[in-house]
Amino acid sequence: MLEHSEKEAFRGEAPASGENRPDQSAAEQQIENLVREIGRLVDNAEPRKREDLREFAQTLLREETSIAERQKAEETEQMRRPLNPLSAGLLFLLLGLGLLFIVSPVGLILILVGLLFVAWGGVMSWLKK
């Protein structure tokens, strides 16, 4: 028969003895304590409701973490600077110069587009200052 701590380890739970590893952060310890408390509540519920309670806890956890991830993604998106066409213009200029010797009309068009983008990006950068 497995000991109590071995059963918890088999089920993927932390030991119930309250032992905390010294390398754990406070957040990890708090999460382990909350998981133990949820496990106790589920185990103390009626046997026929246990599976539903486990699924409910998992669903809540997924929803809460996905909400937090969406909020972080929105904050990151708001912090991004708008792109400047100057960099795209430089790329088009380089590609145009390279293709000028191989396919002259395509190279010339890319150089012209690159010059337009560089001018546009230069004006945008100058106006922001």
C-alpha positions as CSV (number, residue, x, y, z in Angstrom):
1,M,0.0,0.0,0.0
2,L,1.3,3.5,-0.8
3,E,1.9,6.0,1.9
4,H,-0.1,9.2,2.0
5,S,2.7,11.4,0.5
6,E,3.4,8.8,-2.2
7,K,-0.3,8.8,-3.2
8,E,-0.2,12.6,-3.5
9,A,3.0,12.4,-5.5
10,F,1.4,9.8,-7.8
11,R,-1.6,12.0,-8.3
12,G,0.6,15.0,-9.0
13,E,-0.1,16.8,-5.7
14,A,2.3,18.4,-3.3
15,P,2.9,16.7,0.1
16,A,0.2,17.6,2.6
17,S,2.7,17.8,5.5
18,G,3.2,21.5,4.8
19,E,6.9,21.0,3.8
20,N,8.0,23.7,1.4
21,R,11.2,23.4,-0.5
22,P,13.6,26.2,0.1
23,D,14.0,27.0,-3.6
24,Q,10.2,27.7,-4.0
25,S,9.0,31.2,-4.4
26,A,6.2,32.6,-2.3
27,A,3.9,32.4,-5.3
28,E,4.6,28.7,-5.8
29,Q,4.0,28.0,-2.1
30,Q,0.7,29.9,-2.2
31,I,-0.4,28.0,-5.3
32,E,0.5,24.7,-3.6
33,N,-1.5,25.7,-0.5
34,L,-4.5,26.7,-2.6
35,V,-4.3,23.4,-4.6
36,R,-4.2,21.4,-1.3
37,E,-7.2,23.3,0.0
38,I,-9.2,22.7,-3.3
39,G,-8.2,19.0,-3.1
40,R,-9.5,18.8,0.5
41,L,-12.8,20.5,-0.5
42,V,-13.2,18.1,-3.4
43,D,-12.4,15.1,-1.3
44,N,-14.8,16.1,1.4
45,A,-17.7,16.5,-1.1
46,E,-20.2,13.9,-2.0
47,P,-18.6,11.1,-4.1
48,R,-20.9,11.7,-7.0
49,K,-20.1,15.4,-7.1
50,R,-16.3,15.0,-6.9
51,E,-15.6,14.7,-10.6
52,D,-17.8,17.7,-11.5
53,L,-16.0,19.7,-8.8
54,R,-12.6,18.8,-10.3
55,E,-13.7,19.7,-13.8
56,F,-15.2,23.0,-12.4
57,A,-11.9,23.9,-10.7
58,Q,-9.9,23.1,-13.8
59,T,-12.2,25.2,-16.0
60,L,-12.0,28.1,-13.6
61,L,-8.2,27.9,-13.5
62,R,-8.0,27.8,-17.4
63,E,-10.4,30.8,-17.7
64,E,-8.5,32.9,-15.1
65,T,-5.1,32.2,-16.6
66,S,-6.4,32.9,-20.2
67,I,-7.9,36.2,-19.0
68,A,-4.6,37.2,-17.5
69,E,-2.7,36.2,-20.6
70,R,-5.1,38.2,-22.8
71,Q,-4.7,41.3,-20.6
72,K,-0.9,40.9,-20.8
73,A,-1.1,40.6,-24.6
74,E,-3.2,43.7,-24.8
75,E,-0.8,45.7,-22.6
76,T,2.1,44.5,-24.8
77,E,0.2,45.4,-27.9
78,Q,-0.5,48.9,-26.6
79,M,3.2,49.4,-25.8
80,R,4.4,48.6,-29.3
81,R,5.5,51.5,-31.3
82,P,4.0,51.9,-34.8
83,L,6.3,50.8,-37.6
84,N,8.1,53.3,-39.6
85,P,8.3,52.8,-43.4
86,L,11.9,53.9,-43.3
87,S,13.2,50.3,-42.6
88,A,11.0,48.8,-45.4
89,G,12.3,51.5,-47.7
90,L,15.9,50.6,-47.0
91,L,15.1,46.9,-47.6
92,F,13.5,47.7,-51.0
93,L,16.5,49.9,-51.9
94,L,18.9,47.0,-51.2
95,L,16.7,44.5,-53.1
96,G,16.3,46.9,-56.0
97,L,20.1,47.5,-56.2
98,G,20.7,43.7,-56.2
99,L,18.0,43.1,-58.9
100,L,19.1,46.1,-61.0
101,F,21.9,44.0,-62.5
102,I,19.8,40.9,-63.1
103,V,16.3,42.2,-64.0
104,S,16.6,45.9,-64.6
105,P,12.9,47.0,-64.7
106,V,12.1,45.2,-61.5
107,G,15.2,46.6,-59.8
108,L,14.3,50.1,-60.9
109,I,10.7,49.8,-59.6
110,L,12.0,48.4,-56.3
111,I,14.5,51.3,-56.0
112,L,11.7,53.8,-56.7
113,V,9.4,52.2,-54.1
114,G,12.3,52.1,-51.7
115,L,13.0,55.8,-52.2
116,L,9.3,56.7,-51.6
117,F,9.3,54.6,-48.4
118,V,12.5,56.1,-47.2
119,A,11.2,59.7,-47.8
120,W,7.9,58.9,-46.1
121,G,9.7,57.4,-43.1
122,G,12.1,60.3,-43.0
123,V,9.2,62.8,-42.9
124,M,7.4,60.7,-40.2
125,S,10.6,60.7,-38.1
126,W,11.2,64.4,-38.6
127,L,7.6,65.3,-37.7
128,K,7.7,63.3,-34.4
129,K,10.7,65.2,-33.1
